[in-house]
Amino acid sequence: MSKEEFFNFLKEIGGLINIRRKMDGPLCNYGCECSDGWLELIAELIQELVDAGWTREIRQIKEKFGGLRFYADGLPHSGIEIVGKYERRSFTICEICGSTDQVRLCGTRWVKTLCDQCQPPCNVSI
Ligand SMILES: [Zn+2]
């Protein structure tokens, strides 16, 4: 999913509400700080939350320790469970290209979930 498709998706669902942060640029308006490989995953997560009754109040969407972090307010009863499911899934998807082949955690102090294409294997173990 491209950034443009992601924005169109957000428009279709009525946009996300972010009252805490005011930044420039459309992606920052939604507090999303992930690379494009996860946009489809994030869109699926948002759709499932909206279907479950989420108010669309977003705090921040980012990567931490190689995994997706999705912070939101106004979550429905099942929201925590839904978010957890997608955060776990993010460890199987390359954050850069979205591939699910040969994906693993890369790096030592700076950890990312990447595939062999985006980050050739090295000898560093984590
Ligand atoms: Zn990749």
Backbone and ligand atoms as CSV (ligand in chain L), in Angstrom:
chain,resi,resn,atom,element,x,y,z
A,1,MET,N,N,0.846,-1.192,0.000
A,1,MET,CA,C,0.000,0.000,0.000
A,1,MET,C,C,0.888,1.250,0.000
A,2,SER,N,N,0.639,2.171,-0.931
A,2,SER,CA,C,1.436,3.401,-0.999
A,2,SER,C,C,0.893,4.415,0.007
A,3,LYS,N,N,1.678,5.469,0.249
A,3,LYS,CA,C,1.222,6.523,1.151
A,3,LYS,C,C,-0.096,7.125,0.652
A,4,GLU,N,N,-0.173,7.304,-0.675
A,4,GLU,CA,C,-1.373,7.897,-1.260
A,4,GLU,C,C,-2.603,7.026,-0.994
A,5,GLU,N,N,-2.426,5.701,-1.191
A,5,GLU,CA,C,-3.540,4.787,-0.920
A,5,GLU,C,C,-3.927,4.814,0.559
A,6,PHE,N,N,-2.904,4.941,1.392
A,6,PHE,CA,C,-3.143,5.002,2.840
A,6,PHE,C,C,-3.973,6.242,3.184
A,7,PHE,N,N,-3.619,7.385,2.576
A,7,PHE,CA,C,-4.363,8.620,2.855
A,7,PHE,C,C,-5.782,8.543,2.327
A,8,ASN,N,N,-5.923,7.923,1.153
A,8,ASN,CA,C,-7.273,7.769,0.611
A,8,ASN,C,C,-8.125,6.905,1.525
A,9,PHE,N,N,-7.501,5.860,2.056
A,9,PHE,CA,C,-8.201,4.996,3.003
A,9,PHE,C,C,-8.633,5.804,4.230
A,10,LEU,N,N,-7.702,6.628,4.760
A,10,LEU,CA,C,-8.024,7.432,5.945
A,10,LEU,C,C,-9.170,8.398,5.652
A,11,LYS,N,N,-9.133,8.978,4.445
A,11,LYS,CA,C,-10.211,9.888,4.053
A,11,LYS,C,C,-11.550,9.157,4.031
A,12,GLU,N,N,-11.529,7.943,3.470
A,12,GLU,CA,C,-12.753,7.155,3.349
A,12,GLU,C,C,-13.402,6.866,4.700
A,13,ILE,N,N,-12.567,6.639,5.709
A,13,ILE,CA,C,-13.147,6.331,7.021
A,13,ILE,C,C,-13.419,7.596,7.844
A,14,GLY,N,N,-13.163,8.767,7.235
A,14,GLY,CA,C,-13.458,10.023,7.924
A,14,GLY,C,C,-12.269,10.642,8.613
A,15,GLY,N,N,-11.078,10.078,8.375
A,15,GLY,CA,C,-9.858,10.621,8.968
A,15,GLY,C,C,-9.676,10.204,10.408
A,16,LEU,N,N,-8.457,10.423,10.895
A,16,LEU,CA,C,-8.171,10.152,12.308
A,16,LEU,C,C,-8.148,11.480,13.061
A,17,ILE,N,N,-8.429,11.412,14.327
A,17,ILE,CA,C,-8.479,12.621,15.150
A,17,ILE,C,C,-7.256,12.634,16.058
A,18,ASN,N,N,-6.463,13.685,15.934
A,18,ASN,CA,C,-5.278,13.803,16.780
A,18,ASN,C,C,-5.262,15.203,17.380
A,19,ILE,N,N,-5.696,15.299,18.614
A,19,ILE,CA,C,-5.836,16.629,19.209
A,19,ILE,C,C,-4.563,17.080,19.911
A,20,ARG,N,N,-3.632,16.142,20.157
A,20,ARG,CA,C,-2.450,16.494,20.942
A,20,ARG,C,C,-1.305,17.050,20.117
A,21,ARG,N,N,-1.153,16.544,18.897
A,21,ARG,CA,C,0.005,16.919,18.108
A,21,ARG,C,C,-0.407,17.724,16.904
A,22,LYS,N,N,0.323,18.815,16.694
A,22,LYS,CA,C,0.075,19.600,15.491
A,22,LYS,C,C,1.392,19.701,14.734
A,23,MET,N,N,1.502,18.938,13.660
A,23,MET,CA,C,2.745,18.932,12.899
A,23,MET,C,C,2.428,19.112,11.429
A,24,ASP,N,N,3.472,19.418,10.645
A,24,ASP,CA,C,3.287,19.598,9.205
A,24,ASP,C,C,3.323,18.251,8.496
A,25,GLY,N,N,2.754,18.220,7.322
A,25,GLY,CA,C,2.800,17.012,6.494
A,25,GLY,C,C,1.664,16.081,6.838
A,26,PRO,N,N,1.061,15.503,5.806
A,26,PRO,CA,C,-0.143,14.687,6.024
A,26,PRO,C,C,0.088,13.472,6.908
A,27,LEU,N,N,1.240,12.778,6.756
A,27,LEU,CA,C,1.434,11.569,7.554
A,27,LEU,C,C,1.600,11.932,9.026
A,28,CYS,N,N,2.347,13.016,9.280
A,28,CYS,CA,C,2.548,13.455,10.658
A,28,CYS,C,C,1.249,13.910,11.296
A,29,ASN,N,N,0.329,14.390,10.476
A,29,ASN,CA,C,-0.962,14.794,11.031
A,29,ASN,C,C,-1.663,13.636,11.715
A,30,TYR,N,N,-1.359,12.436,11.256
A,30,TYR,CA,C,-1.979,11.257,11.842
A,30,TYR,C,C,-1.042,10.575,12.831
A,31,GLY,N,N,0.098,11.194,13.081
A,31,GLY,CA,C,1.014,10.643,14.073
A,31,GLY,C,C,1.655,9.342,13.653
A,32,CYS,N,N,1.745,9.062,12.347
A,32,CYS,CA,C,2.323,7.802,11.885
A,32,CYS,C,C,3.803,7.981,11.584
A,33,GLU,N,N,4.640,7.242,12.282
A,33,GLU,CA,C,6.089,7.381,12.115
A,33,GLU,C,C,6.726,6.081,11.629
A,34,CYS,N,N,5.956,5.237,10.975
A,34,CYS,CA,C,6.480,3.969,10.470
A,34,CYS,C,C,6.849,4.104,8.998
A,35,SER,N,N,7.668,3.174,8.524
A,35,SER,CA,C,7.963,3.130,7.095
A,35,SER,C,C,6.800,2.483,6.348
A,36,ASP,N,N,6.836,2.629,5.008
A,36,ASP,CA,C,5.686,2.262,4.186
A,36,ASP,C,C,5.288,0.789,4.229
A,37,GLY,N,N,6.240,-0.094,4.542
A,37,GLY,CA,C,5.940,-1.521,4.532
A,37,GLY,C,C,4.823,-1.925,5.481
A,38,TRP,N,N,4.565,-1.117,6.441
A,38,TRP,CA,C,3.516,-1.445,7.424
A,38,TRP,C,C,2.200,-0.726,7.192
A,39,LEU,N,N,2.125,0.102,6.154
A,39,LEU,CA,C,0.906,0.901,5.964
A,39,LEU,C,C,-0.330,0.027,5.782
A,40,GLU,N,N,-0.162,-1.079,5.041
A,40,GLU,CA,C,-1.311,-1.952,4.823
A,40,GLU,C,C,-1.764,-2.597,6.142
A,41,LEU,N,N,-0.787,-3.028,6.916
A,41,LEU,CA,C,-1.083,-3.606,8.231
A,41,LEU,C,C,-1.815,-2.587,9.113
A,42,ILE,N,N,-1.319,-1.353,9.101
A,42,ILE,CA,C,-1.921,-0.292,9.918
A,42,ILE,C,C,-3.336,0.019,9.429
A,43,ALA,N,N,-3.516,0.038,8.109
A,43,ALA,CA,C,-4.845,0.299,7.553
A,43,ALA,C,C,-5.827,-0.796,7.977
A,44,GLU,N,N,-5.376,-2.053,7.937
A,44,GLU,CA,C,-6.236,-3.168,8.368
A,44,GLU,C,C,-6.599,-3.038,9.835
A,45,LEU,N,N,-5.601,-2.659,10.630
A,45,LEU,CA,C,-5.830,-2.472,12.065
A,45,LEU,C,C,-6.860,-1.373,12.302
A,46,ILE,N,N,-6.685,-0.237,11.623
A,46,ILE,CA,C,-7.611,0.888,11.789
A,46,ILE,C,C,-9.026,0.478,11.383
A,47,GLN,N,N,-9.117,-0.250,10.248
A,47,GLN,CA,C,-10.436,-0.685,9.779
A,47,GLN,C,C,-11.126,-1.587,10.802
A,48,GLU,N,N,-10.357,-2.516,11.356
A,48,GLU,CA,C,-10.953,-3.449,12.327
A,48,GLU,C,C,-11.408,-2.702,13.585
A,49,LEU,N,N,-10.604,-1.720,14.003
A,49,LEU,CA,C,-10.967,-0.928,15.186
A,49,LEU,C,C,-12.213,-0.087,14.928
A,50,VAL,N,N,-12.267,0.544,13.748
A,50,VAL,CA,C,-13.432,1.368,13.402
A,50,VAL,C,C,-14.686,0.488,13.369
A,51,ASP,N,N,-14.555,-0.699,12.787
A,51,ASP,CA,C,-15.686,-1.630,12.733
A,51,ASP,C,C,-16.155,-2.015,14.134
A,52,ALA,N,N,-15.195,-2.034,15.078
A,52,ALA,CA,C,-15.533,-2.439,16.446
A,52,ALA,C,C,-16.050,-1.267,17.283
A,53,GLY,N,N,-16.045,-0.050,16.670
A,53,GLY,CA,C,-16.614,1.088,17.369
A,53,GLY,C,C,-15.619,2.118,17.883
A,54,TRP,N,N,-14.402,2.090,17.356
A,54,TRP,CA,C,-13.373,3.046,17.780
A,54,TRP,C,C,-13.748,4.467,17.366
A,55,THR,N,N,-13.401,5.441,18.230
A,55,THR,CA,C,-13.719,6.851,17.972
A,55,THR,C,C,-12.731,7.523,17.021
A,56,ARG,N,N,-11.686,6.804,16.598
A,56,ARG,CA,C,-10.660,7.297,15.665
A,56,ARG,C,C,-9.749,8.333,16.298
A,57,GLU,N,N,-9.644,8.343,17.614
A,57,GLU,CA,C,-8.719,9.256,18.293
A,57,GLU,C,C,-7.349,8.605,18.392
A,58,ILE,N,N,-6.390,9.151,17.643
A,58,ILE,CA,C,-5.059,8.559,17.590
A,58,ILE,C,C,-4.069,9.394,18.403
A,59,ARG,N,N,-3.167,8.719,19.084
A,59,ARG,CA,C,-2.082,9.444,19.761
A,59,ARG,C,C,-0.813,9.347,18.938
A,60,GLN,N,N,-0.422,8.119,18.628
A,60,GLN,CA,C,0.834,7.927,17.908
A,60,GLN,C,C,0.881,6.532,17.305
A,61,ILE,N,N,1.455,6.447,16.106
A,61,ILE,CA,C,1.718,5.158,15.474
A,61,ILE,C,C,3.206,5.139,15.172
A,62,LYS,N,N,3.934,4.196,15.753
A,62,LYS,CA,C,5.373,4.204,15.539
A,62,LYS,C,C,5.957,2.802,15.664
A,63,GLU,N,N,7.259,2.742,15.406
A,63,GLU,CA,C,7.996,1.494,15.546
A,63,GLU,C,C,8.837,1.589,16.812
A,64,LYS,N,N,8.843,0.509,17.598
A,64,LYS,CA,C,9.700,0.473,18.783
A,64,LYS,C,C,10.211,-0.946,18.985
A,65,PHE,N,N,11.516,-1.089,19.174
A,65,PHE,CA,C,12.155,-2.398,19.334
A,65,PHE,C,C,11.757,-3.358,18.216
A,66,GLY,N,N,11.585,-2.820,17.000
A,66,GLY,CA,C,11.282,-3.649,15.834
A,66,GLY,C,C,9.813,-3.972,15.644
A,67,GLY,N,N,8.966,-3.498,16.558
A,67,GLY,CA,C,7.545,-3.824,16.438
A,67,GLY,C,C,6.675,-2.583,16.337
A,68,LEU,N,N,5.487,-2.777,15.802
A,68,LEU,CA,C,4.528,-1.686,15.695
A,68,LEU,C,C,4.005,-1.307,17.079
A,69,ARG,N,N,3.890,0.002,17.310
A,69,ARG,CA,C,3.225,0.505,18.521
A,69,ARG,C,C,2.095,1.415,18.086
A,70,PHE,N,N,0.918,1.149,18.577
A,70,PHE,CA,C,-0.272,1.883,18.166
A,70,PHE,C,C,-0.954,2.423,19.417
A,71,TYR,N,N,-0.854,3.743,19.600
A,71,TYR,CA,C,-1.430,4.359,20.792
A,71,TYR,C,C,-2.685,5.137,20.409
A,72,ALA,N,N,-3.784,4.812,21.045
A,72,ALA,CA,C,-5.048,5.446,20.682
A,72,ALA,C,C,-5.916,5.660,21.913
A,73,ASP,N,N,-6.839,6.601,21.793
A,73,ASP,CA,C,-7.859,6.810,22.821
A,73,ASP,C,C,-9.198,6.349,22.272
A,74,GLY,N,N,-10.153,6.239,23.145
A,74,GLY,CA,C,-11.510,5.915,22.711
A,74,GLY,C,C,-11.647,4.549,22.084
A,75,LEU,N,N,-10.799,3.612,22.527
A,75,LEU,CA,C,-10.853,2.260,21.946
A,75,LEU,C,C,-12.096,1.509,22.430
A,76,PRO,N,N,-12.653,0.677,21.570
A,76,PRO,CA,C,-13.775,-0.161,21.991
A,76,PRO,C,C,-13.297,-1.220,22.986
A,77,HIS,N,N,-14.219,-1.939,23.542
A,77,HIS,CA,C,-13.917,-2.960,24.545
A,77,HIS,C,C,-12.849,-3.950,24.056
A,78,SER,N,N,-12.961,-4.365,22.824
A,78,SER,CA,C,-12.042,-5.357,22.256
A,78,SER,C,C,-10.773,-4.716,21.690
A,79,GLY,N,N,-10.624,-3.401,21.849
A,79,GLY,CA,C,-9.551,-2.664,21.193
A,79,GLY,C,C,-8.153,-3.120,21.537
A,80,ILE,N,N,-7.887,-3.339,22.814
A,80,ILE,CA,C,-6.544,-3.731,23.255
A,80,ILE,C,C,-6.136,-5.053,22.599
A,81,GLU,N,N,-7.098,-5.964,22.553
A,81,GLU,CA,C,-6.852,-7.277,21.941
A,81,GLU,C,C,-6.543,-7.138,20.443
A,82,ILE,N,N,-7.331,-6.297,19.780
A,82,ILE,CA,C,-7.147,-6.092,18.334
A,82,ILE,C,C,-5.776,-5.462,18.071
A,83,VAL,N,N,-5.432,-4.420,18.826
A,83,VAL,CA,C,-4.141,-3.754,18.645
A,83,VAL,C,C,-2.995,-4.742,18.878
A,84,GLY,N,N,-3.109,-5.554,19.938
A,84,GLY,CA,C,-2.076,-6.532,20.263
A,84,GLY,C,C,-1.853,-7.528,19.144
A,85,LYS,N,N,-2.928,-7.932,18.520
A,85,LYS,CA,C,-2.848,-8.892,17.408
A,85,LYS,C,C,-2.025,-8.317,16.254
A,86,TYR,N,N,-2.273,-7.044,15.918
A,86,TYR,CA,C,-1.544,-6.413,14.807
A,86,TYR,C,C,-0.112,-6.061,15.201
A,87,GLU,N,N,0.093,-5.698,16.466
A,87,GLU,CA,C,1.456,-5.405,16.911
A,87,GLU,C,C,2.309,-6.673,16.820
A,88,ARG,N,N,1.738,-7.812,17.143
A,88,ARG,CA,C,2.484,-9.081,17.015
A,88,ARG,C,C,2.743,-9.402,15.547
A,89,ARG,N,N,1.745,-9.142,14.710
A,89,ARG,CA,C,1.897,-9.428,13.280
A,89,ARG,C,C,2.996,-8.594,12.646
A,90,SER,N,N,3.253,-7.390,13.197
A,90,SER,CA,C,4.253,-6.499,12.597
A,90,SER,C,C,5.639,-7.135,12.597
A,91,PHE,N,N,5.886,-8.076,13.512
A,91,PHE,CA,C,7.189,-8.744,13.566
A,91,PHE,C,C,7.389,-9.734,12.414
A,92,THR,N,N,6.349,-9.962,11.618
A,92,THR,CA,C,6.455,-10.878,10.478
A,92,THR,C,C,6.443,-10.117,9.147
A,93,ILE,N,N,6.460,-8.789,9.208
A,93,ILE,CA,C,6.355,-7.971,7.992
A,93,ILE,C,C,7.504,-6.964,7.941
A,94,CYS,N,N,8.219,-6.939,6.820
A,94,CYS,CA,C,9.317,-5.990,6.660
A,94,CYS,C,C,8.779,-4.559,6.699
A,95,GLU,N,N,9.362,-3.741,7.566
A,95,GLU,CA,C,8.831,-2.381,7.725
A,95,GLU,C,C,9.071,-1.519,6.493
A,96,ILE,N,N,10.076,-1.867,5.701
A,96,ILE,CA,C,10.393,-1.039,4.538
A,96,ILE,C,C,9.569,-1.423,3.318
A,97,CYS,N,N,9.545,-2.718,2.959
A,97,CYS,CA,C,8.906,-3.100,1.695
A,97,CYS,C,C,7.603,-3.882,1.873
A,98,GLY,N,N,7.295,-4.329,3.086
A,98,GLY,CA,C,6.044,-5.042,3.311
A,98,GLY,C,C,6.124,-6.530,3.053
A,99,SER,N,N,7.312,-7.039,2.688
A,99,SER,CA,C,7.475,-8.470,2.420
A,99,SER,C,C,7.298,-9.288,3.697
A,100,THR,N,N,6.798,-10.518,3.517
A,100,THR,CA,C,6.707,-11.423,4.659
A,100,THR,C,C,7.686,-12.585,4.513
A,101,ASP,N,N,8.559,-12.499,3.468
A,101,ASP,CA,C,9.556,-13.546,3.245
A,101,ASP,C,C,10.858,-13.210,3.961
A,102,GLN,N,N,11.421,-14.176,4.633
A,102,GLN,CA,C,12.738,-14.034,5.280
A,102,GLN,C,C,12.828,-12.745,6.106
A,103,VAL,N,N,11.817,-12.544,6.906
A,103,VAL,CA,C,11.764,-11.351,7.750
A,103,VAL,C,C,12.319,-11.688,9.132
A,104,ARG,N,N,13.111,-10.792,9.668
A,104,ARG,CA,C,13.664,-11.024,10.997
A,104,ARG,C,C,14.030,-9.699,11.649
A,105,LEU,N,N,14.298,-9.762,12.934
A,105,LEU,CA,C,14.761,-8.579,13.648
A,105,LEU,C,C,16.220,-8.323,13.281
A,106,CYS,N,N,16.550,-7.088,12.934
A,106,CYS,CA,C,17.911,-6.728,12.560
A,106,CYS,C,C,18.451,-5.695,13.533
A,107,GLY,N,N,19.763,-5.743,13.740
A,107,GLY,CA,C,20.415,-4.719,14.537
A,107,GLY,C,C,20.657,-5.130,15.963
A,108,THR,N,N,21.377,-4.297,16.661
A,108,THR,CA,C,21.677,-4.571,18.057
A,108,THR,C,C,20.964,-3.572,18.959
A,109,ARG,N,N,21.473,-2.346,18.974
A,109,ARG,CA,C,20.794,-1.345,19.792
A,109,ARG,C,C,19.599,-0.756,19.051
A,110,TRP,N,N,19.757,-0.635,17.744
A,110,TRP,CA,C,18.693,-0.091,16.901
A,110,TRP,C,C,18.060,-1.277,16.177
A,111,VAL,N,N,16.936,-1.728,16.640
A,111,VAL,CA,C,16.340,-2.962,16.139
A,111,VAL,C,C,15.184,-2.649,15.194
A,112,LYS,N,N,15.177,-3.346,14.052
A,112,LYS,CA,C,14.119,-3.170,13.063
A,112,LYS,C,C,13.676,-4.532,12.565
A,113,THR,N,N,12.421,-4.640,12.147
A,113,THR,CA,C,11.949,-5.847,11.492
A,113,THR,C,C,12.087,-5.646,9.989
A,114,LEU,N,N,13.021,-6.390,9.388
A,114,LEU,CA,C,13.316,-6.214,7.966
A,114,LEU,C,C,13.502,-7.563,7.283
A,115,CYS,N,N,13.368,-7.563,5.939
A,115,CYS,CA,C,13.576,-8.789,5.175
A,115,CYS,C,C,15.009,-8.805,4.626
A,116,ASP,N,N,15.416,-9.950,4.058
A,116,ASP,CA,C,16.774,-10.096,3.536
A,116,ASP,C,C,17.066,-9.132,2.389
A,117,GLN,N,N,16.023,-8.757,1.621
A,117,GLN,CA,C,16.210,-7.825,0.510
A,117,GLN,C,C,16.581,-6.441,1.006
A,118,CYS,N,N,15.925,-6.009,2.061
A,118,CYS,CA,C,16.137,-4.646,2.569
A,118,CYS,C,C,17.353,-4.566,3.479
A,119,GLN,N,N,17.675,-5.654,4.117
A,119,GLN,CA,C,18.827,-5.674,5.031
A,119,GLN,C,C,19.485,-7.036,4.928
A,120,PRO,N,N,20.538,-7.158,4.085
A,120,PRO,CA,C,21.202,-8.459,3.944
A,120,PRO,C,C,21.647,-8.996,5.299
A,121,PRO,N,N,21.543,-10.333,5.470
A,121,PRO,CA,C,21.925,-10.917,6.750
A,121,PRO,C,C,23.367,-10.594,7.117
A,122,CYS,N,N,23.613,-10.362,8.350
A,122,CYS,CA,C,24.978,-10.129,8.819
A,122,CYS,C,C,25.242,-11.081,9.983
A,123,ASN,N,N,26.432,-10.980,10.544
A,123,ASN,CA,C,26.793,-11.927,11.608
A,123,ASN,C,C,26.401,-11.459,13.000
A,124,VAL,N,N,25.823,-10.296,13.058
A,124,VAL,CA,C,25.457,-9.760,14.366
A,124,VAL,C,C,24.252,-10.526,14.917
A,125,SER,N,N,24.393,-11.049,16.103
A,125,SER,CA,C,23.263,-11.737,16.711
A,125,SER,C,C,22.632,-10.830,17.764
A,126,ILE,N,N,21.345,-11.000,17.924
A,126,ILE,CA,C,20.649,-10.126,18.869
A,126,ILE,C,C,20.079,-10.922,20.025
L,1,ZN,ZN,ZN,11.965,-5.616,2.888
